[in-house]
Amino acid sequence: MAAVTPDLGRARRLVVKIGSALLVGPDGLRAQWLRALCDDVASARARGTDMVLVSSGAIALGRQVLELPAGPLRVEQSQAAAAVGQIRLARAYEEALAPHGVKTAQLLMTLDDTSDRRRYLNSRATMQTLLGMGAVPIVNENDTVATDEIRFGDNDRLAAQIAVTCGADQLLLLSDVDGLYTANPKTDPDARHLPVVEQITPEIEAMGGDPVSGLSKGGMKTKLMAARTAVAGGCAMAIAEGSVLNPLSAVADGARVTWFLPDTDPQAARKRWIAAMKPKGEITVDAGAAQALGQGKSLLPAGVTTVTGRFGRGDPVVVLDGRGARLASGLVRYSSTETRAIAGHRSDAIPAILGYPGRAALIHRDDMVL
């Protein structure tokens, strides 16, 4: 039975990665292309699709403004170019989406922001809030402060991690190639295009090549790494040639792409990830809270009776009922010290108890496995 490929027009939450070579040319920003892309983004928002853009281009824009020489840049030059270019990049998206009544936000990320669970929860909560308010987050790697130890190194992998973080069901990498081939089509006339990849095997990984653009960092190898991350998180991913005007419409209308298919959905993948974690503490709840959890609600501090162990914000914990039976596991939003302080209290009392405002839920239902 042939695999059913995703429909971009039916995406619930779509992350789109834009490569530098598409956005920035020898003469600067490709304004017409960006406006056409943003027309597509606005149309998707009008259909009810949440949109997140992971955009390269800050360094490429900044180096032109600073008149830096062609060729590789020193680290401090790249960071300076990013600082200058990021302002222009964010403004360009804001101006292109404003006529459609679409609000934009800027998020600058490093690898630490997704590998550290506390920062991960902060990033996830921020994106969920922005999307809930109808805004379009514009995400880029924080090149001005990132060192090699905390870098993604390319926006393909950043986009995949963002897709998993925000629970996207589809990820589209707009690039200078129209998908995965069995070999490099620029050098091998027998190279065959693969429209669908159901499993990323060693043979598939061996098909990765090197970057072909002078501006982009990522080649097919990084896209395959991104695909592995995305599908593991329940997100379908496509690689598409993006230089045409209205590239999202082109993909939706049947342009040639390669789809990588997940074997589960984002919510199930996230629950599986949480369930596999080793708990660092236990939280015992009363009968009312246990009943609320069974109805799919979040755990509030008011229902907590006992806290055991030492844990930090974002750590996995087990939730028990009064008889010690395991009800759930999840990622807690407060440390063990904070949890003990607010246990048994209403959420509106948290600021007075802790001395600062906090989140209403101790464990949000999206971060919990029953």
VEXDREN-2710 file (C-alpha; in Angstrom, 1 decimal):
% VEXDREN-2710
k/r/px/py/pz
1/MET/0.0/0.0/0.0
2/ALA/1.4/3.4/-1.0
3/ALA/2.2/5.8/1.8
4/VAL/-0.2/8.8/2.1
5/THR/1.8/12.0/1.9
6/PRO/0.8/15.0/4.1
7/ASP/-1.3/17.9/2.8
8/LEU/0.4/21.2/3.5
9/GLY/-3.0/22.9/3.3
10/ARG/-4.3/20.8/6.2
11/ALA/-1.4/21.4/8.6
12/ARG/-2.5/22.2/12.1
13/ARG/0.9/23.8/13.0
14/LEU/3.5/24.4/10.3
15/VAL/7.2/25.3/10.8
16/VAL/8.9/26.7/7.7
17/LYS/12.7/27.0/7.5
18/ILE/14.0/29.7/5.1
19/GLY/17.6/29.4/3.9
20/SER/19.9/32.4/3.5
21/ALA/20.4/31.8/-0.3
22/LEU/16.6/32.3/-0.8
23/LEU/16.2/35.4/1.3
24/VAL/19.5/37.3/0.5
25/GLY/21.0/37.9/-2.9
26/PRO/24.1/39.8/-4.0
27/ASP/22.2/43.0/-3.9
28/GLY/20.7/42.4/-0.5
29/LEU/17.2/41.3/0.7
30/ARG/15.0/39.7/-2.0
31/ALA/12.1/41.8/-1.0
32/GLN/9.7/40.5/-3.7
33/TRP/10.3/36.9/-2.8
34/LEU/9.8/37.7/0.9
35/ARG/6.5/39.5/0.3
36/ALA/5.3/36.5/-1.7
37/LEU/6.3/34.1/1.1
38/CYS/4.5/36.3/3.6
39/ASP/1.4/36.2/1.4
40/ASP/1.5/32.4/1.7
41/VAL/2.0/32.7/5.5
42/ALA/-1.0/35.0/5.8
43/SER/-3.2/32.6/3.8
44/ALA/-2.2/29.7/5.9
45/ARG/-3.0/31.7/9.1
46/ALA/-6.4/32.5/7.6
47/ARG/-7.0/28.8/7.1
48/GLY/-6.4/28.3/10.8
49/THR/-2.8/27.0/10.6
50/ASP/-0.4/28.1/13.3
51/MET/2.8/29.3/11.6
52/VAL/6.4/29.5/12.8
53/LEU/9.2/30.7/10.6
54/VAL/12.9/29.7/11.2
55/SER/14.8/32.1/9.1
56/SER/18.4/32.3/8.2
57/GLY/19.8/35.5/6.7
58/ALA/21.0/37.7/9.6
59/ILE/24.7/37.2/9.0
60/ALA/24.3/37.5/5.2
61/LEU/22.4/40.8/5.6
62/GLY/24.8/42.1/8.3
63/ARG/28.0/41.4/6.4
64/GLN/26.7/43.5/3.5
65/VAL/25.8/46.4/5.8
66/LEU/29.2/46.2/7.4
67/GLU/30.9/45.8/4.1
68/LEU/32.8/42.7/5.2
69/PRO/34.9/40.9/2.6
70/ALA/33.8/37.8/0.7
71/GLY/34.7/34.4/2.1
72/PRO/34.7/32.9/5.5
73/LEU/34.4/35.3/8.5
74/ARG/36.1/35.1/11.8
75/VAL/33.8/34.3/14.7
76/GLU/33.7/37.8/16.0
77/GLN/32.9/39.1/12.6
78/SER/30.1/36.6/12.2
79/GLN/28.7/37.6/15.5
80/ALA/28.9/41.3/14.7
81/ALA/27.2/40.7/11.3
82/ALA/24.5/38.8/13.0
83/ALA/23.9/41.6/15.5
84/VAL/23.5/44.1/12.6
85/GLY/21.5/41.8/10.3
86/GLN/19.1/40.4/12.9
87/ILE/17.4/43.9/13.3
88/ARG/16.9/44.2/9.6
89/LEU/15.7/40.6/9.2
90/ALA/13.1/41.0/11.9
91/ARG/11.9/44.3/10.5
92/ALA/11.6/42.9/7.0
93/TYR/9.3/40.1/8.2
94/GLU/7.3/42.6/10.3
95/GLU/6.8/44.9/7.4
96/ALA/5.9/42.1/5.0
97/LEU/3.3/40.6/7.3
98/ALA/1.8/43.8/8.7
99/PRO/-0.4/44.5/5.6
100/HIS/-2.1/41.2/6.3
101/GLY/-2.8/42.1/9.9
102/VAL/-0.4/39.4/11.2
103/LYS/1.7/40.2/14.2
104/THR/5.3/38.9/14.4
105/ALA/7.6/38.1/17.3
106/GLN/11.4/37.4/17.3
107/LEU/12.9/34.4/19.2
108/LEU/16.7/33.9/19.3
109/MET/17.7/30.4/20.4
110/THR/20.8/28.4/21.2
111/LEU/21.2/24.6/21.7
112/ASP/21.1/25.2/25.4
113/ASP/17.6/26.6/25.2
114/THR/16.2/23.2/23.9
115/SER/18.6/20.7/25.7
116/ASP/18.1/22.2/29.1
117/ARG/14.6/21.2/30.3
118/ARG/13.9/24.4/32.2
119/ARG/14.8/26.6/29.2
120/TYR/12.9/24.1/27.0
121/LEU/9.8/24.6/29.0
122/ASN/10.2/28.4/28.9
123/SER/10.7/28.3/25.1
124/ARG/7.7/26.0/24.6
125/ALA/5.4/28.1/26.9
126/THR/6.5/31.3/25.1
127/MET/5.8/29.8/21.6
128/GLN/2.5/28.4/22.7
129/THR/1.4/31.7/24.1
130/LEU/2.4/33.6/21.0
131/LEU/0.7/31.1/18.7
132/GLY/-2.4/31.3/20.9
133/MET/-2.5/35.0/20.3
134/GLY/-2.2/34.6/16.6
135/ALA/1.4/35.9/16.2
136/VAL/4.0/34.4/13.9
137/PRO/7.3/33.7/15.7
138/ILE/10.4/34.4/13.6
139/VAL/13.1/32.1/15.0
140/ASN/16.9/32.2/14.4
141/GLU/20.0/30.9/16.1
142/ASN/21.4/33.5/18.5
143/ASP/24.6/33.9/16.6
144/THR/25.7/36.9/18.6
145/VAL/26.3/34.9/21.8
146/ALA/26.4/31.3/20.8
147/THR/29.7/29.4/21.0
148/ASP/30.5/26.1/19.4
149/GLU/29.4/24.2/22.5
150/ILE/25.9/25.6/22.5
151/ARG/25.3/26.0/18.7
152/PHE/23.0/24.1/16.4
153/GLY/25.3/25.1/13.6
154/ASP/22.6/25.3/11.0
155/ASN/19.0/26.3/10.9
156/ASP/17.8/22.9/9.5
157/ARG/18.4/21.2/12.8
158/LEU/17.2/24.3/14.7
159/ALA/13.9/24.1/12.7
160/ALA/13.5/20.5/13.5
161/GLN/14.0/21.1/17.2
162/ILE/11.6/24.0/17.1
163/ALA/9.0/21.9/15.4
164/VAL/9.3/19.3/18.1
165/THR/9.3/21.9/20.9
166/CYS/6.1/23.6/19.7
167/GLY/4.3/20.3/18.7
168/ALA/4.1/21.0/15.0
169/ASP/2.7/18.3/12.8
170/GLN/4.5/19.5/9.6
171/LEU/8.0/21.0/8.9
172/LEU/8.9/22.4/5.6
173/LEU/12.6/23.1/4.7
174/LEU/12.7/25.6/1.9
175/SER/16.1/25.2/0.2
176/ASP/17.9/25.3/-3.1
177/VAL/17.0/21.6/-3.9
178/ASP/13.7/20.0/-4.5
179/GLY/14.2/17.0/-2.2
180/LEU/16.4/14.0/-1.6
181/TYR/18.0/12.2/-4.5
182/THR/19.8/8.8/-4.6
183/ALA/22.9/10.7/-5.6
184/ASN/23.9/14.3/-6.3
185/PRO/21.8/15.3/-9.4
186/LYS/24.3/18.0/-10.3
187/THR/27.0/15.4/-10.9
188/ASP/25.2/12.1/-11.5
189/PRO/22.7/12.0/-14.4
190/ASP/21.3/8.7/-13.1
191/ALA/20.3/10.3/-9.7
192/ARG/16.7/9.5/-8.8
193/HIS/14.4/11.7/-6.9
194/LEU/12.7/10.2/-3.8
195/PRO/9.2/11.6/-3.2
196/VAL/8.6/9.8/0.1
197/VAL/10.9/8.4/2.8
198/GLU/9.1/6.2/5.2
199/GLN/12.1/5.3/7.3
200/ILE/15.6/6.9/7.5
201/THR/17.9/3.9/7.0
202/PRO/21.7/3.9/6.7
203/GLU/21.2/3.8/2.9
204/ILE/19.1/6.9/3.1
205/GLU/21.7/8.7/5.3
206/ALA/24.4/7.7/2.8
207/MET/22.6/9.8/0.2
208/GLY/23.5/13.1/2.0
209/GLY/25.8/15.5/0.2
210/ASP/27.6/18.8/0.8
211/PRO/26.2/22.3/0.5
212/VAL/26.0/23.7/-3.0
213/SER/25.3/27.3/-2.1
214/GLY/27.8/30.0/-1.1
215/LEU/25.5/31.4/1.5
216/SER/23.9/28.3/3.1
217/LYS/25.6/26.3/5.7
218/GLY/23.5/23.2/5.6
219/GLY/23.8/20.4/3.0
220/MET/21.6/17.3/2.6
221/LYS/23.4/15.7/5.6
222/THR/22.0/18.4/8.0
223/LYS/18.6/18.0/6.4
224/LEU/18.6/14.3/7.1
225/MET/19.6/15.0/10.6
226/ALA/16.7/17.4/10.9
227/ALA/14.4/14.8/9.4
228/ARG/15.4/12.2/12.0
229/THR/14.7/14.7/14.8
230/ALA/11.3/15.8/13.3
231/VAL/9.9/12.3/12.6
232/ALA/11.0/11.1/16.1
233/GLY/8.8/13.9/17.4
234/GLY/5.8/12.9/15.3
235/CYS/6.3/15.7/12.8
236/ALA/6.3/15.1/9.0
237/MET/9.1/16.9/7.2
238/ALA/9.4/18.0/3.6
239/ILE/12.4/19.3/1.6
240/ALA/11.3/21.7/-1.2
241/GLU/13.0/24.0/-3.7
242/GLY/12.0/27.5/-2.5
243/SER/13.2/30.0/-4.9
244/VAL/9.9/30.3/-6.7
245/LEU/7.5/33.1/-5.7
246/ASN/4.8/31.8/-3.2
247/PRO/6.8/28.7/-2.4
248/LEU/4.2/27.4/0.1
249/SER/1.4/27.6/-2.5
250/ALA/3.7/25.8/-4.9
251/VAL/4.2/22.9/-2.5
252/ALA/0.5/22.8/-1.7
253/ASP/-0.3/22.7/-5.5
254/GLY/2.0/19.6/-6.0
255/ALA/5.5/20.9/-6.6
256/ARG/8.1/18.1/-6.3
257/VAL/9.3/17.6/-2.8
258/THR/10.5/14.8/-0.5
259/TRP/8.4/13.9/2.5
260/PHE/9.8/12.2/5.5
261/LEU/6.9/10.4/7.4
262/PRO/6.6/9.9/11.1
263/ASP/5.2/6.8/12.7
264/THR/3.2/8.7/15.3
265/ASP/1.7/12.1/16.0
266/PRO/3.4/15.0/17.9
267/GLN/1.3/14.5/21.1
268/ALA/1.9/10.7/21.3
269/ALA/5.6/11.2/20.6
270/ARG/5.9/13.8/23.4
271/LYS/4.0/11.5/25.8
272/ARG/6.3/8.6/25.0
273/TRP/9.4/10.9/25.6
274/ILE/8.1/12.0/29.0
275/ALA/7.2/8.4/30.0
276/ALA/10.7/7.2/29.3
277/MET/12.4/9.7/31.7
278/LYS/13.7/8.6/35.1
279/PRO/11.7/10.5/37.8
280/LYS/13.5/12.7/40.3
281/GLY/10.7/13.0/42.8
282/GLU/7.2/12.1/43.8
283/ILE/4.1/14.3/44.3
284/THR/1.1/12.9/46.3
285/VAL/-2.3/14.4/45.6
286/ASP/-5.7/14.3/47.2
287/ALA/-8.8/12.6/45.9
288/GLY/-10.1/15.7/44.1
289/ALA/-6.9/16.2/42.2
290/ALA/-6.7/12.5/41.3
291/GLN/-10.2/12.8/39.8
292/ALA/-9.3/15.9/37.9
293/LEU/-6.2/14.2/36.4
294/GLY/-8.4/11.3/35.3
295/GLN/-10.5/13.9/33.4
296/GLY/-7.4/15.1/31.5
297/LYS/-6.9/18.3/33.6
298/SER/-3.6/19.8/34.7
299/LEU/-2.3/19.3/38.2
300/LEU/-2.7/22.4/40.4
301/PRO/-0.9/23.1/43.6
302/ALA/-4.1/23.1/45.7
303/GLY/-4.4/19.3/45.3
304/VAL/-0.9/18.4/46.5
305/THR/-0.5/16.8/49.9
306/THR/3.1/15.5/50.0
307/VAL/6.3/16.2/48.1
308/THR/9.2/13.7/48.1
309/GLY/12.7/14.1/46.6
310/ARG/14.7/17.0/45.2
311/PHE/14.0/18.2/41.7
312/GLY/14.3/21.4/39.7
313/ARG/11.9/23.1/37.3
314/GLY/11.4/21.0/34.2
315/ASP/12.5/17.7/35.9
316/PRO/10.3/14.6/35.6
317/VAL/8.3/13.5/38.6
318/VAL/5.7/10.8/39.5
319/VAL/2.2/11.7/40.7
320/LEU/0.7/9.4/43.3
321/ASP/-2.7/9.1/44.9
322/GLY/-3.2/8.9/48.7
323/ARG/-2.7/5.1/48.7
324/GLY/0.6/5.4/46.8
325/ALA/-0.7/4.2/43.5
326/ARG/0.9/5.8/40.4
327/LEU/-1.4/8.2/38.6
328/ALA/0.9/9.9/36.2
329/SER/4.3/11.2/35.4
330/GLY/5.2/14.6/34.0
331/LEU/7.5/17.6/33.9
332/VAL/7.0/19.8/36.9
333/ARG/7.0/23.6/36.6
334/TYR/8.4/24.4/40.0
335/SER/11.4/23.1/42.0
336/SER/10.8/20.8/45.0
337/THR/11.4/23.7/47.4
338/GLU/8.8/25.8/45.6
339/THR/6.4/22.9/45.3
340/ARG/6.5/22.3/49.1
341/ALA/5.8/26.0/49.7
342/ILE/2.8/26.2/47.5
343/ALA/1.4/22.7/48.1
344/GLY/-2.3/22.8/49.2
345/HIS/-2.7/26.5/48.1
346/ARG/-4.7/28.0/45.4
347/SER/-2.8/29.2/42.3
348/ASP/-3.7/32.8/42.9
349/ALA/-1.8/32.6/46.2
350/ILE/1.5/31.7/44.5
351/PRO/2.8/35.3/44.1
352/ALA/2.3/36.0/47.8
353/ILE/3.9/32.8/48.9
354/LEU/6.9/32.8/46.5
355/GLY/7.3/36.5/46.2
356/TYR/7.0/36.4/42.4
357/PRO/4.3/35.5/39.9
358/GLY/4.3/31.9/38.7
359/ARG/2.4/29.5/36.5
360/ALA/-1.1/28.3/37.6
361/ALA/-0.4/24.6/36.9
362/LEU/2.2/22.6/38.8
363/ILE/2.2/20.1/35.9
364/HIS/0.4/21.1/32.7
365/ARG/-1.6/18.4/31.0
366/ASP/0.5/18.7/27.9
367/ASP/3.6/17.8/30.0
368/MET/1.9/14.8/31.6
369/VAL/1.4/11.1/30.9
370/LEU/-1.4/9.3/32.7
END
